[in-house]
Amino acid sequence: MNKQITVLYFAQIAEQLGIRQESWDWPENANVDQWLQNLYQRHPITATIRGRLKVAVNQQYANAHTLIQAGDEVAVFEPVTGG
């Protein structure tokens, strides 16, 4: 049975994709690295900035090994600098 996750896009990524939020079917637990591979396939333009993307799961910064489970909120963004 597929469950869903909520994916949030911020700043330039949201502008490039033309969306700020979408729901993904998420059939099982997977880590951030696996989720990013899905992102690159779903939205190929994100692959062009793959080294710069940051991910948060449930409003907590995540690393490649952080698990994403059905019902989670996943945010993807580029780091920003202040000055």
ABEGO torsion letter per residue (X at the ends): XBBBBBBBBBEAAAAAAGBABBBBBBABBBBAAAAAAAAAAABAAAAAAAAABBBBBGGBBBBAABBBBBGBBBBBBBBBBBX
